Amino acid sequence: MIETQQKTDPFAIISFAAGLGGFVILPIIFVPVGYIAAIVSYYRLKDNKEMKGSTLRIIGGIFTTLNIFWLMYQYKIGFFSN
């Protein structure tokens, strides 16, 4: 029997890359890209069970959330406003 290899969702990869890119380059640009890609990937993976990438999507969302907290710390917004 021939096994077919599962393909990784490209939006999960984009979410992960945007989460990492926010640490290196400009988080203010990569935060919206990371969240939008994670949401799109969630619905694509929910509809298509043959694709993989849910772990990349989750880690990308976590990295994007950390980028938001880093921006809040940098600009003294929210919890860090003292």
C-alpha positions as CSV (number, residue, x, y, z in Angstrom):
1,M,0.0,0.0,0.0
2,I,1.3,3.4,-0.9
3,E,1.2,6.0,1.8
4,T,0.7,9.7,0.8
5,Q,2.7,12.2,2.8
6,Q,0.6,14.9,4.5
7,K,1.2,18.5,3.4
8,T,1.8,21.3,5.9
9,D,-0.7,24.2,5.7
10,P,1.2,27.2,4.3
11,F,-0.7,29.6,6.6
12,A,0.6,27.7,9.6
13,I,4.1,28.2,8.3
14,I,3.4,31.9,7.7
15,S,2.0,32.2,11.3
16,F,5.1,30.6,12.7
17,A,7.5,32.7,10.5
18,A,5.7,35.9,11.4
19,G,5.9,35.1,15.1
20,L,9.6,34.6,14.8
21,G,10.0,37.6,12.5
22,G,8.5,39.9,15.1
23,F,11.3,39.1,17.5
24,V,13.9,39.9,14.9
25,I,12.6,42.7,12.7
26,L,9.5,44.7,13.3
27,P,6.8,43.3,15.6
28,I,4.3,46.0,14.7
29,I,4.2,44.7,11.2
30,F,4.4,41.0,11.9
31,V,1.7,40.8,14.7
32,P,-1.3,41.3,12.4
33,V,0.2,39.0,9.8
34,G,0.8,36.3,12.4
35,Y,-2.7,36.5,13.9
36,I,-4.5,36.6,10.5
37,A,-2.5,33.6,9.2
38,A,-3.2,31.7,12.4
39,I,-6.9,32.2,12.2
40,V,-7.0,31.3,8.5
41,S,-4.9,28.2,9.2
42,Y,-7.2,27.2,12.0
43,Y,-10.2,27.1,9.7
44,R,-8.3,25.4,6.9
45,L,-7.0,22.7,9.2
46,K,-10.4,22.2,10.7
47,D,-12.0,21.7,7.2
48,N,-9.2,19.6,5.7
49,K,-8.1,16.7,7.9
50,E,-5.4,15.6,5.5
51,M,-3.2,18.6,6.2
52,K,-0.9,19.1,9.2
53,G,0.5,22.1,10.9
54,S,-1.6,22.7,14.0
55,T,1.5,22.8,16.2
56,L,3.2,25.4,14.0
57,R,0.0,27.5,14.1
58,I,-0.2,27.3,17.9
59,I,3.4,28.2,18.4
60,G,3.1,31.0,15.9
61,G,0.1,32.4,17.8
62,I,2.1,32.2,21.1
63,F,5.1,34.0,19.6
64,T,2.8,36.7,18.2
65,T,1.2,37.1,21.6
66,L,4.7,37.5,23.1
67,N,5.4,40.1,20.5
68,I,2.3,42.1,21.6
69,F,3.5,42.0,25.2
70,W,7.0,43.1,24.1
71,L,5.4,46.0,22.2
72,M,3.4,47.0,25.3
73,Y,6.5,46.9,27.4
74,Q,8.5,48.9,24.9
75,Y,5.9,51.7,24.7
76,K,4.6,51.5,28.3
77,I,1.1,50.5,27.4
78,G,-1.4,48.6,29.5
79,F,0.0,46.6,32.4
80,F,3.4,48.3,32.0
81,S,2.2,51.9,32.1
82,N,3.9,52.9,35.4
